Amino acid sequence: MLRVSLKSHAFDSATKIQKPSQVLPIGKTNRTTGLAISASGERLIAVAGYKAYVAQIADPKSGFMKFVSPEVLTCLAIHPSEDYFATGDVKGVVRLWYCLDPNLVKVVGVEKKSQTSALHWHAHAVSSVAFTTNGAYLLSGGEEAVLVIWQLHTGNREFVPRVGSPIKTIAVSPPRASEEEYLLGLTDATHAFVSSTTLKLSRVFAQIRIGISISRSPCPYLTLS
C-alpha cells in the first residue's frame, strides 16, 4: 500500500523535526522504483514492476490510473516544466510517457493506454534517468558505464564513455556560471562530475570502502580498500 503525506505541521521546537499531519493511502503497488510530483504539481507518479501509476493530488481517494509497460520499470524522472515523464526499464529502453495529459489517454477494454515514445541505446538495464534543468535533454545511464545524453527535440544523442564504473544514479546541478554539471553516483562508491559544456569528467570523488574479510583465525577483521 502506497501512503503519501500531503500536509505537514510546523517544525517541532524541541526536536526540529517536521511531522506529517495527514497521511493518505492511495492504492496498492508493487515495490516502487520511482516516486515524484509532476511539474504542474497536480499529479503524483509512481513506477513499480510493469506499471506506471498516476494519481490526482487534489483527489487522492480516487486512486491510481495504471499504465502498463512492456518491461519492468527501474527508474523515473519528471520533466521540469512540461507534463510528461521518463522511465528506464530492465531491457535498456528509455520511455517518455504522455499520460499526464487526459487528451492523450485512451481506454481500450479495461486498460488505459497512453501515447509514449521509446529511446533505445542501452544493452542492459537503465539504472537512472534525469532531465536537464531546461528540459531539453534527458540523461540516462546503467551497467555500460556510459552516460547517454538524449536531445529530445531532434532525437540525437551524445555519450560520455568510460566513466569508471557502472552508473547507479544521475543528478543535475543548478547552472553555475551558465554551466550545468551532471553528478554520477557509481557502483564502486565514487561520484563523478561531468561538465555539460565539454562532456568530460571534471572531477571525481572516491569514498573509503570498508569490507569484511574472514581470516583463518576465528576473529574476523575489517580491511580498508
C-alpha positions in Angstrom: 0.0 0.0 0.0 1.5 3.4 -1.0 0.8 6.1 1.6 1.8 9.7 0.9 2.0 12.7 3.3 0.3 15.7 1.7 0.1 18.1 4.7 2.6 18.9 7.4 2.7 20.5 10.9 5.2 23.3 11.7 8.6 22.2 13.0 8.7 20.8 16.5 10.7 23.3 18.5 12.1 20.6 20.7 13.2 18.1 18.0 13.4 20.3 14.9 11.6 17.7 13.0 8.6 18.4 10.7 6.0 15.8 11.1 3.1 15.0 8.7 -0.4 15.9 9.9 -2.1 13.8 7.2 -1.0 10.5 5.6 -3.4 9.2 3.0 -3.4 5.7 1.5 -3.8 6.0 -2.3 -3.6 2.4 -3.6 -1.7 -0.8 -3.8 1.5 -1.0 -5.9 4.5 -3.4 -6.2 7.7 -2.2 -4.7 8.2 1.3 -6.1 11.4 2.2 -8.0 10.4 5.8 -8.5 8.1 8.4 -6.9 7.7 12.1 -7.9 5.3 15.0 -8.3 4.5 16.3 -11.8 5.8 19.7 -13.0 2.3 21.2 -12.6 2.0 19.9 -9.0 -1.3 18.3 -9.8 -0.3 14.6 -10.1 1.7 12.0 -8.2 3.6 9.5 -10.3 5.0 6.2 -9.1 6.6 3.3 -11.0 6.6 -0.2 -9.8 7.0 -3.5 -11.6 5.5 -3.3 -15.1 3.3 -0.3 -14.3 3.3 3.5 -14.1 0.8 4.8 -11.5 -0.7 8.3 -11.7 -2.9 9.9 -9.0 -4.5 13.3 -8.7 -3.2 15.1 -5.7 -6.4 17.1 -5.3 -8.4 13.9 -5.1 -6.1 11.1 -3.9 -9.1 8.9 -2.8 -9.9 8.3 -6.4 -6.8 6.1 -6.5 -4.3 5.5 -9.3 -4.7 5.3 -13.1 -2.4 2.5 -14.2 -0.4 2.3 -17.4 1.4 -0.9 -18.4 5.0 -1.1 -19.5 6.3 -3.9 -21.8 9.1 -4.5 -19.3 9.8 -4.0 -15.6 10.5 -0.3 -14.8 13.7 0.6 -13.0 13.7 4.4 -12.6 11.7 7.6 -13.1 12.3 11.3 -13.9 9.8 14.1 -14.2 10.1 16.8 -16.9 10.9 20.1 -15.1 8.3 22.2 -17.0 6.0 20.0 -19.1 3.5 17.4 -18.1 5.3 14.2 -19.0 7.9 11.9 -17.5 10.5 9.4 -18.5 11.3 5.9 -17.3 14.0 3.3 -17.8 13.5 -0.5 -17.8 15.4 -3.7 -17.4 15.8 -4.2 -21.1 17.6 -0.9 -21.6 14.7 1.1 -23.1 14.1 4.7 -22.0 10.5 5.7 -22.5 8.7 9.0 -22.5 5.1 8.9 -21.1 2.4 11.4 -22.1 -0.3 10.0 -19.8 -0.4 13.2 -17.7 -2.5 14.8 -20.5 -6.0 13.4 -20.3 -6.5 14.1 -24.0 -3.7 11.6 -24.8 -5.2 8.8 -22.7 -7.4 6.2 -24.3 -9.4 3.4 -22.7 -9.1 0.0 -24.5 -11.3 -2.5 -22.8 -10.5 -2.3 -19.2 -7.0 -0.9 -19.8 -5.9 2.7 -20.1 -3.3 3.4 -22.8 -1.3 6.5 -23.5 1.0 7.8 -26.2 4.6 7.0 -25.5 7.9 7.2 -27.3 10.9 4.9 -26.8 14.6 5.8 -26.9 16.9 2.8 -27.2 20.7 2.5 -26.9 21.4 0.7 -23.7 22.0 -3.1 -23.9 21.4 -3.6 -20.2 19.1 -2.3 -17.5 18.8 1.5 -17.1 19.7 2.5 -13.6 18.8 6.2 -13.6 17.3 8.9 -15.8 17.3 12.7 -15.3 16.2 15.8 -17.2 18.5 18.8 -17.5 17.1 22.0 -15.8 15.8 23.4 -19.1 14.1 20.1 -20.1 15.8 20.0 -23.5 18.0 16.9 -22.7 17.4 13.6 -20.9 20.3 11.8 -19.3 20.4 8.0 -18.8 23.0 5.5 -17.5 23.4 2.0 -16.3 25.7 -1.1 -16.5 27.6 0.1 -19.5 29.4 2.8 -17.6 28.4 5.3 -20.3 26.3 8.5 -19.8 23.9 8.9 -22.7 22.6 12.4 -23.4 19.4 12.5 -25.5 18.5 15.7 -27.3 14.7 15.4 -27.0 13.8 17.8 -29.9 15.9 16.0 -32.5 16.3 12.5 -31.1 20.1 12.9 -31.4 22.4 11.6 -28.7 25.8 12.2 -27.3 27.9 10.0 -25.0 30.3 10.3 -22.1 32.1 6.9 -22.2 34.3 5.1 -19.7 33.1 7.0 -16.6 34.9 4.4 -14.4 32.2 2.1 -13.2 28.5 1.3 -13.9 26.2 4.3 -13.2 23.8 3.9 -10.3 22.4 7.4 -10.0 22.3 10.7 -12.1 21.6 14.2 -10.7 21.8 17.6 -12.5 23.2 20.5 -10.5 21.8 24.1 -10.9 23.7 26.1 -13.5 26.8 27.9 -12.2 28.4 30.5 -14.4 25.9 29.4 -17.2 27.2 25.8 -17.0 25.4 22.7 -15.5 27.1 19.8 -14.1 25.9 16.2 -14.1 26.7 14.2 -11.0 27.0 10.5 -11.4 26.9 8.1 -8.5 28.8 5.0 -9.5 28.6 1.4 -8.2 32.2 1.5 -6.9 31.2 4.1 -4.3 32.7 7.1 -6.3 31.0 10.2 -7.5 31.9 11.8 -10.9 31.1 15.3 -12.1 30.6 15.8 -15.9 30.8 19.2 -17.5 27.7 20.0 -19.7 30.0 22.1 -21.9 32.8 19.8 -22.6 31.0 16.5 -21.8 34.1 15.3 -19.9 34.8 14.3 -16.4 35.7 17.4 -14.4 36.4 15.8 -11.0 35.9 12.5 -9.2 35.5 11.8 -5.5 36.2 8.4 -4.1 34.8 7.1 -0.8 36.6 4.8 1.7 35.1 1.3 1.2 35.0 -0.9 4.3 34.8 -4.6 3.6 34.8 -7.6 6.0 37.5 -10.3 5.5 37.5 -13.6 7.3 40.9 -14.8 8.3 41.8 -18.4 9.3 41.6 -17.3 12.9 38.1 -17.3 14.5 38.1 -13.5 14.7 37.1 -11.5 11.6 38.7 -8.2 11.0 38.0 -5.1 8.9 40.1 -4.0 6.0 40.1 -0.7 4.1 40.2 -0.9 0.4 
